[in-house]
Amino acid sequence: MKPTPLSKPVIPLRQVRAGASIPAGAPAVDRRWRVAMLVQAPHRFGFFLAVLVLGFAAGWWALVQLDRVGFGPGLAYALSPTVVHAAVMSLGFMPLFFAGFLFTAGPKWLGVAPPPARAMWWPLSLQAAGWLVWVVGGHVSAGLAYAGAACAWIGMLITQMLFWRLLRQSQASDQLHARVVGVAGLVGCASLAVMLLALVLGAYPVARAAVFTGLWGFVVVTYVAVAHRMIPFFTSSAMPMVQAWRPFWLLGVLLAAAVFEALAAWGEVAGWPSTRGWMLARGLLELAAGSVILWVAFAWGLVQSLRQRLLAMLHLGFVWFGLAFVLAGLSQLLGLRTGVPVLGLGALHALTMGFLGSLILAMVTRVSCGHSGRALVADQLVWTLFWLLQAATVLRIVADLPVAPAGSLALAAVLFAVVVLVWGARLANWYGRARADGRPG
């Protein structure tokens, strides 16, 4: 059929690069990178700022670890780098990724009109700028770091208000996942506020508990809600022989496990870890939760998913969720004799680098490909980066063992930084350019 003037063929960017001939009348694809393109869709700006903060934080942490083993410039600190690292890795870039995803998929879930992309400019900019200042302030001035965290909190609060406005407008019959995410966002805002106040007052154990509350009660709860809704859907869409199975009781179990860990953080403030009865109970509960999650991973089609890279990344990332609980439980039980968990931060990084990192790599890649007019596939670069991330995660877990080689922590940090910088640079290049298929968005 001959195209009409209103339906002129558009040459995809990949065909332009390949030297495809351009039919008469086809509009040329503008290949320039432009800042204006970032506000064409919520995912563009949210994801762009997220990879910016993630790359900056990962590169900074690699430098800190290299400095500790004698290969750095001799950094000075105004705040504990561990506190700075924990906060920015838990509450820094994650809310920006969430905003990019939720203001893209959320309106479809809720059956409402999305907010204008430009409405996200200031709240997301405040968050990104605030977290960059937080990291720099950790070396220059504690007051500067606190000011950065306060800006980030304001931006996060405004973003949550915008999402709750969508919830109030919605007449959709199924709002469960969106409301879970909305409540989790409020927990994140409260956690950041408590962390900031505790640091100002010098109550560092309370600040640490607040960060862990944000991690489990905000970040992990959001992940669980989205995974429960989307992983079975993606799997059944790609593989019709796998049924989309996501009962609500399962969501309740996964949320209960995350809430338990958030509450356990405050138990540490109260001194519970020194109680062997608490360690036994916590260890058994964590082993049980990990076993259920691993079973769910297989029930959701883990084995079948291995045929498709992008789908396999989602499922293998979810396996890390179960492994994190298993490692945490073993750490508690093996430490009963000494009264101290024995695996250190290994279980925590199985959660953050393995589960959260793998799913971010998979989900953001999927959304970015789909909304940039590219095929929904993990190409060789993404697939390689995914496995490098798995290696960095294993190395980080091993680094907490007494027999770990010297420098293994620094090597894990450098490898993680390389993964996120290469991946983030590629996506940032996409976000500032028009879709490859010439469509808007």
C-alpha positions as CSV (number, residue, x, y, z in Angstrom):
1,M,0.0,0.0,0.0
2,K,1.3,3.4,-1.0
3,P,2.0,5.5,2.1
4,T,-0.1,8.6,2.5
5,P,1.5,12.0,3.5
6,L,0.3,11.3,7.1
7,S,2.0,7.9,7.3
8,K,5.4,8.5,5.8
9,P,7.8,5.7,6.4
10,V,10.5,6.3,9.0
11,I,13.9,4.8,8.7
12,P,15.0,3.2,12.0
13,L,18.2,4.4,13.4
14,R,19.8,1.0,13.2
15,Q,19.0,0.9,9.4
16,V,20.5,4.3,8.9
17,R,23.7,3.2,10.6
18,A,23.7,0.1,8.4
19,G,23.5,2.3,5.3
20,A,19.9,1.4,4.3
21,S,18.5,3.3,1.4
22,I,16.0,6.0,2.3
23,P,12.7,5.9,0.4
24,A,11.5,9.2,-1.1
25,G,9.5,11.2,1.3
26,A,10.7,9.5,4.5
27,P,11.6,11.9,7.2
28,A,15.2,11.7,8.4
29,V,15.9,10.5,11.9
30,D,17.6,13.2,14.0
31,R,20.6,11.4,15.4
32,R,21.8,14.3,17.6
33,W,22.0,13.9,21.4
34,R,19.9,16.7,22.9
35,V,19.0,17.7,26.5
36,A,15.5,18.5,25.4
37,M,14.9,14.8,24.6
38,L,15.3,13.9,28.2
39,V,11.9,15.5,29.1
40,Q,10.0,13.8,26.3
41,A,9.1,10.9,28.6
42,P,9.3,10.2,32.3
43,H,11.6,7.2,31.9
44,R,14.1,9.2,29.9
45,F,14.8,11.8,32.6
46,G,14.4,9.5,35.6
47,F,16.6,6.8,34.2
48,F,19.2,9.3,32.9
49,L,19.6,10.8,36.4
50,A,19.6,7.4,38.0
51,V,22.5,6.1,35.9
52,L,24.3,9.4,36.5
53,V,24.0,9.0,40.3
54,L,24.7,5.3,40.2
55,G,27.8,5.7,38.1
56,F,29.1,8.5,40.2
57,A,28.5,6.6,43.5
58,A,30.0,3.4,42.1
59,G,33.1,5.1,40.8
60,W,33.5,7.0,44.1
61,W,33.2,3.8,46.1
62,A,35.8,2.0,43.9
63,L,38.2,4.9,44.6
64,V,37.5,4.7,48.3
65,Q,38.3,0.9,48.3
66,L,41.5,1.5,46.2
67,D,42.5,4.2,48.6
68,R,42.2,1.8,51.5
69,V,44.6,-0.7,49.9
70,G,47.2,2.0,49.1
71,F,46.3,2.8,45.5
72,G,44.4,6.1,46.0
73,P,45.1,9.7,46.6
74,G,44.8,9.6,50.4
75,L,41.2,10.7,50.8
76,A,40.0,12.8,53.8
77,Y,36.6,12.3,55.3
78,A,34.0,14.5,57.0
79,L,31.6,11.6,57.4
80,S,32.1,7.9,57.6
81,P,32.4,6.7,54.0
82,T,30.4,3.6,55.1
83,V,27.4,5.7,56.0
84,V,27.7,7.8,52.8
85,H,27.9,4.6,50.8
86,A,25.0,2.9,52.5
87,A,22.7,5.9,52.1
88,V,23.5,6.6,48.4
89,M,23.4,3.0,47.4
90,S,20.1,2.4,49.1
91,L,18.2,5.7,48.7
92,G,20.1,7.6,46.1
93,F,19.7,6.2,42.6
94,M,16.9,3.7,43.3
95,P,14.1,6.3,43.7
96,L,15.1,7.8,40.4
97,F,14.8,4.4,38.6
98,F,11.5,3.9,40.4
99,A,10.2,7.3,39.2
100,G,11.2,6.5,35.6
101,F,9.4,3.2,35.7
102,L,6.4,4.1,37.8
103,F,5.4,7.2,35.9
104,T,5.7,5.2,32.7
105,A,3.9,1.9,33.8
106,G,2.0,3.3,36.7
107,P,-0.6,5.3,34.8
108,K,-1.3,2.2,32.7
109,W,-1.8,0.1,35.8
110,L,-4.1,2.7,37.3
111,G,-5.9,3.8,34.1
112,V,-5.1,7.5,34.4
113,A,-3.4,10.0,32.3
114,P,0.4,10.3,33.0
115,P,1.7,13.6,34.4
116,P,3.6,15.8,31.9
117,A,7.2,14.7,31.7
118,R,8.3,18.2,32.5
119,A,6.5,18.0,35.8
120,M,9.2,15.5,36.9
121,W,12.1,17.9,36.1
122,W,12.5,19.7,39.5
123,P,11.8,16.9,42.0
124,L,14.1,14.4,40.1
125,S,16.7,17.1,39.6
126,L,16.7,17.9,43.4
127,Q,17.2,14.2,44.2
128,A,20.1,13.7,41.8
129,A,21.8,16.9,42.7
130,G,21.3,16.3,46.4
131,W,22.9,12.9,46.3
132,L,25.9,14.1,44.3
133,V,26.4,16.8,47.0
134,W,25.9,14.2,49.7
135,V,28.9,12.2,48.4
136,V,31.1,15.2,47.9
137,G,30.1,16.6,51.3
138,G,31.2,13.3,52.9
139,H,34.8,14.4,52.1
140,V,34.4,18.2,52.4
141,S,31.9,19.1,55.1
142,A,29.3,17.2,57.1
143,G,27.0,20.2,56.8
144,L,27.3,20.2,53.0
145,A,26.4,16.5,53.0
146,Y,23.4,17.1,55.2
147,A,22.2,19.9,52.9
148,G,22.5,17.5,50.0
149,A,20.5,14.8,51.7
150,A,17.8,17.4,52.6
151,C,17.5,18.4,49.0
152,A,17.2,14.8,48.0
153,W,14.5,14.3,50.6
154,I,12.5,17.3,49.3
155,G,12.7,15.9,45.8
156,M,11.7,12.4,46.9
157,L,8.7,13.7,48.9
158,I,7.4,15.8,45.9
159,T,7.8,12.7,43.6
160,Q,5.8,10.6,46.1
161,M,3.1,13.2,46.2
162,L,2.8,13.2,42.4
163,F,2.5,9.4,42.5
164,W,-0.2,9.5,45.2
165,R,-2.1,12.0,43.1
166,L,-2.3,9.3,40.4
167,L,-3.6,6.8,43.0
168,R,-6.3,9.2,44.1
169,Q,-7.4,9.8,40.5
170,S,-7.6,6.2,39.6
171,Q,-10.9,4.2,39.3
172,A,-9.1,1.0,38.5
173,S,-10.4,-2.1,40.2
174,D,-6.9,-3.5,40.9
175,Q,-4.7,-1.0,42.6
176,L,-3.0,-3.3,45.0
177,H,0.5,-3.3,43.5
178,A,0.5,0.4,42.9
179,R,-0.7,1.1,46.5
180,V,2.0,-1.1,48.0
181,V,4.5,0.9,46.0
182,G,2.9,4.1,47.2
183,V,3.1,3.1,50.8
184,A,6.7,2.0,50.3
185,G,7.6,5.4,48.9
186,L,6.3,7.0,52.1
187,V,8.4,4.7,54.1
188,G,11.4,5.7,52.0
189,C,10.7,9.4,52.7
190,A,10.4,8.8,56.4
191,S,13.6,6.7,56.5
192,L,15.6,9.4,54.8
193,A,14.3,12.0,57.2
194,V,15.1,9.9,60.3
195,M,18.6,9.1,58.9
196,L,19.3,12.8,58.4
197,L,18.0,13.8,61.8
198,A,19.9,11.0,63.5
199,L,23.2,12.0,61.8
200,V,22.7,15.6,62.9
201,L,22.2,14.4,66.5
202,G,25.1,12.0,66.3
203,A,22.9,8.9,66.8
204,Y,24.7,6.7,64.3
205,P,23.1,3.4,65.2
206,V,19.7,5.0,64.6
207,A,20.9,6.4,61.3
208,R,22.0,2.9,60.3
209,A,18.7,1.4,61.2
210,A,16.9,4.1,59.2
211,V,19.0,3.3,56.1
212,F,18.1,-0.4,56.5
213,T,14.5,0.5,56.9
214,G,14.6,2.4,53.7
215,L,16.4,-0.4,52.0
216,W,13.9,-3.1,53.1
217,G,10.7,-1.2,53.6
218,F,11.0,1.0,50.6
219,V,13.4,-0.4,48.0
220,V,12.8,-4.2,48.5
221,V,9.1,-3.8,49.0
222,T,8.9,-1.8,45.7
223,Y,10.9,-4.5,44.0
224,V,8.7,-7.3,45.4
225,A,5.5,-5.6,44.3
226,V,6.8,-5.0,40.8
227,A,8.4,-8.4,40.5
228,H,5.1,-10.1,41.6
229,R,3.2,-8.2,39.0
230,M,5.7,-8.2,36.1
231,I,7.9,-11.3,36.1
232,P,5.0,-13.8,35.7
233,F,3.5,-11.5,33.0
234,F,6.8,-11.2,31.1
235,T,7.4,-14.9,31.3
236,S,4.0,-16.0,30.1
237,S,4.1,-13.4,27.3
238,A,7.4,-14.8,26.0
239,M,6.6,-18.4,26.8
240,P,2.9,-19.3,26.5
241,M,3.5,-22.7,28.0
242,V,4.3,-21.0,31.3
243,Q,1.2,-19.8,33.1
244,A,1.2,-16.4,34.8
245,W,1.0,-17.5,38.5
246,R,0.9,-14.7,41.0
247,P,-1.5,-15.3,43.9
248,F,-2.0,-12.5,46.4
249,W,-1.0,-14.7,49.3
250,L,2.4,-15.0,47.7
251,L,2.8,-11.2,47.6
252,G,1.9,-11.1,51.3
253,V,4.6,-13.7,52.2
254,L,7.2,-11.8,50.2
255,L,6.2,-8.4,51.8
256,A,6.2,-10.0,55.2
257,A,9.8,-11.2,54.7
258,A,10.9,-7.7,53.7
259,V,9.1,-6.0,56.6
260,F,10.6,-8.5,59.1
261,E,14.1,-7.5,58.0
262,A,13.2,-3.8,58.3
263,L,12.0,-4.4,61.9
264,A,15.1,-6.5,62.6
265,A,17.2,-3.4,61.9
266,W,15.7,-1.7,64.9
267,G,16.2,-4.9,66.9
268,E,19.9,-4.4,66.4
269,V,19.6,-0.9,67.9
270,A,18.0,-2.5,70.9
271,G,20.8,-5.1,71.2
272,W,19.0,-8.2,70.2
273,P,21.8,-9.7,68.1
274,S,23.7,-10.5,71.3
275,T,20.7,-12.7,72.3
276,R,21.2,-16.3,71.1
277,G,17.5,-16.9,71.2
278,W,16.9,-14.0,68.8
279,M,19.7,-15.2,66.5
280,L,18.2,-18.7,66.4
281,A,14.7,-17.5,65.7
282,R,15.9,-15.0,63.1
283,G,18.1,-17.5,61.4
284,L,15.3,-20.1,61.1
285,L,12.9,-17.5,59.8
286,E,15.4,-16.3,57.2
287,L,16.1,-19.8,56.0
288,A,12.4,-20.5,55.7
289,A,11.9,-17.3,53.7
290,G,14.8,-18.0,51.5
291,S,13.5,-21.6,50.8
292,V,10.1,-20.2,49.8
293,I,11.6,-17.6,47.5
294,L,13.8,-20.1,45.8
295,W,10.8,-22.3,45.3
296,V,8.9,-19.4,43.8
297,A,11.8,-18.7,41.4
298,F,11.4,-22.2,39.9
299,A,7.6,-22.0,40.0
300,W,7.8,-18.8,37.9
301,G,9.7,-20.6,35.2
302,L,13.4,-20.2,36.0
303,V,14.5,-23.1,34.0
304,Q,12.3,-22.2,31.0
305,S,13.5,-18.6,31.1
306,L,17.1,-19.6,30.4
307,R,16.3,-19.8,26.7
308,Q,15.9,-16.0,26.5
309,R,18.7,-13.8,27.8
310,L,16.6,-10.8,29.0
311,L,14.1,-13.0,30.7
312,A,16.8,-15.2,32.2
313,M,18.4,-12.0,33.7
314,L,15.1,-11.3,35.6
315,H,14.7,-14.8,36.9
316,L,18.4,-15.3,37.9
317,G,18.2,-11.9,39.7
318,F,15.2,-13.1,41.6
319,V,17.2,-16.2,42.7
320,W,19.6,-13.9,44.5
321,F,16.6,-12.7,46.6
322,G,16.2,-16.2,48.0
323,L,20.0,-16.7,48.3
324,A,20.3,-13.5,50.3
325,F,17.8,-14.8,52.9
326,V,19.6,-18.2,53.0
327,L,23.0,-16.6,53.6
328,A,21.5,-14.3,56.3
329,G,19.9,-17.3,58.0
330,L,23.1,-19.3,57.9
331,S,25.1,-16.4,59.2
332,Q,22.8,-16.2,62.2
333,L,22.9,-19.9,62.9
334,L,26.6,-20.4,62.4
335,G,27.3,-17.5,64.8
336,L,25.3,-18.9,67.7
337,R,28.4,-20.2,69.4
338,T,30.2,-16.8,69.3
339,G,27.1,-14.6,69.5
340,V,28.0,-12.7,66.3
341,P,26.8,-13.5,62.7
342,V,29.7,-15.0,60.9
343,L,29.2,-14.0,57.3
344,G,29.4,-10.3,57.8
345,L,27.9,-8.2,55.0
346,G,27.8,-11.1,52.5
347,A,24.1,-11.6,52.7
348,L,23.4,-7.9,52.4
349,H,25.4,-7.7,49.2
350,A,23.7,-10.8,47.8
351,L,20.6,-8.7,48.2
352,T,21.8,-5.4,46.9
353,M,24.2,-6.4,44.2
354,G,22.7,-9.7,43.3
355,F,19.0,-9.2,43.6
356,L,18.6,-5.4,43.2
357,G,21.4,-5.0,40.8
358,S,20.5,-7.8,38.5
359,L,16.8,-6.8,38.3
360,I,17.7,-3.2,37.7
361,L,20.0,-4.2,34.9
362,A,17.3,-6.4,33.3
363,M,14.3,-4.2,33.9
364,V,15.8,-0.9,32.9
365,T,17.4,-2.5,29.8
366,R,14.0,-3.9,28.8
367,V,12.1,-0.6,29.3
368,S,14.9,1.4,27.6
369,C,14.9,-0.9,24.6
370,G,11.2,-0.9,24.2
371,H,10.8,2.8,24.6
372,S,13.7,3.6,22.3
373,G,12.3,1.6,19.4
374,R,14.8,-1.2,19.8
375,A,14.2,-5.0,20.0
376,L,13.5,-6.4,23.5
377,V,16.7,-8.4,23.7
378,A,19.8,-8.5,25.7
379,D,22.6,-8.2,23.2
380,Q,26.1,-9.5,23.8
381,L,27.2,-6.4,25.7
382,V,24.3,-6.5,28.1
383,W,24.7,-10.2,28.6
384,T,28.4,-9.8,29.3
385,L,27.8,-7.0,31.8
386,F,25.2,-9.1,33.5
387,W,27.7,-12.0,34.1
388,L,30.4,-9.5,35.2
389,L,27.9,-8.3,37.8
390,Q,27.3,-11.8,39.0
391,A,31.1,-12.2,39.3
392,A,31.4,-8.9,41.2
393,T,28.6,-10.1,43.6
394,V,30.2,-13.4,44.3
395,L,33.6,-11.7,44.9
396,R,32.0,-9.2,47.3
397,I,30.4,-12.0,49.3
398,V,33.7,-13.9,49.4
399,A,35.5,-10.7,50.5
400,D,33.7,-11.1,53.9
401,L,35.1,-14.5,54.5
402,P,38.2,-14.9,56.8
403,V,40.1,-16.6,54.0
404,A,39.4,-13.9,51.4
405,P,42.5,-12.7,49.5
406,A,43.7,-9.3,50.2
407,G,42.2,-6.7,47.9
408,S,39.2,-8.8,47.0
409,L,36.8,-6.0,48.3
410,A,38.6,-3.4,46.2
411,L,38.5,-5.7,43.1
412,A,34.7,-6.3,43.6
413,A,34.1,-2.5,43.9
414,V,36.1,-1.8,40.7
415,L,34.4,-4.6,38.8
416,F,31.0,-3.3,39.8
417,A,31.9,0.3,38.9
418,V,33.0,-0.9,35.4
419,V,29.7,-2.7,34.9
420,V,27.5,0.2,35.8
421,L,29.6,2.8,34.1
422,V,29.6,1.0,30.7
423,W,25.9,0.1,31.0
424,G,25.0,3.6,32.2
425,A,26.9,5.4,29.5
426,R,25.2,3.4,26.8
427,L,21.7,4.1,28.1
428,A,22.4,7.7,28.8
429,N,23.4,8.0,25.1
430,W,20.0,6.5,24.2
431,Y,17.9,8.8,26.4
432,G,19.2,12.0,24.8
433,R,18.3,10.8,21.2
434,A,15.1,10.3,19.3
435,R,13.6,6.8,19.2
436,A,15.2,4.6,16.6
437,D,11.8,3.9,15.0
438,G,11.0,7.6,14.7
439,R,7.9,7.4,17.0
440,P,7.4,9.9,19.8
441,G,8.2,9.2,23.4
